[in-house]
Amino acid sequence: MESYTRYEKARIVGARALQISMGAPLLVNTTKTDPLEIALEEFERDVIPITVKRAA
């Protein structure tokens, strides 16, 4: 897993939680129902297909 700043992590998890809340398929099997908790679990398992481009 790449090392992200807390701001990058917040942006990734927030964007993924929004996707989940709007009906996107889940990338992990979980019993959780809150989109933010699901997004955090996906982030911890390193399965979110979002990358960060940093300025040079």
C-alpha positions in Angstrom: 0.0 0.0 0.0 1.3 3.4 -0.9 1.7 5.9 1.9 -0.9 8.6 1.8 -1.2 11.8 3.8 -4.2 12.1 6.1 -5.7 14.6 3.5 -5.3 12.1 0.7 -6.8 9.3 2.8 -9.8 11.5 3.7 -10.4 12.4 0.0 -10.1 8.8 -1.2 -12.4 7.4 1.6 -14.9 10.3 1.2 -15.1 9.9 -2.6 -15.5 6.1 -2.2 -18.2 6.5 0.5 -20.1 8.8 -1.9 -19.9 6.2 -4.6 -21.2 3.5 -2.3 -24.1 5.7 -1.0 -25.1 6.2 -4.6 -25.3 2.5 -5.3 -21.8 1.5 -6.5 -21.0 -2.2 -6.0 -19.0 -3.1 -2.9 -15.5 -4.3 -3.3 -15.5 -6.3 0.0 -17.9 -8.7 1.7 -19.0 -7.0 4.9 -22.0 -6.8 7.2 -21.6 -3.1 7.7 -24.3 -0.8 6.2 -22.8 2.7 6.7 -21.1 3.8 3.4 -18.2 5.5 5.4 -17.5 2.4 7.4 -17.5 0.3 4.2 -15.2 2.7 2.4 -12.8 2.7 5.4 -12.8 -1.1 5.3 -12.1 -1.1 1.6 -9.3 1.4 2.2 -7.7 -0.7 4.9 -7.8 -3.8 2.6 -6.2 -1.7 -0.2 -8.9 -2.5 -2.8 -10.1 1.0 -3.7 -9.2 1.6 -7.4 -8.4 5.3 -6.8 -4.9 6.7 -7.3 -3.3 10.0 -6.2 -1.4 12.1 -8.7 1.0 14.4 -6.9 2.5 17.6 -8.5 6.2 17.3 -9.4 
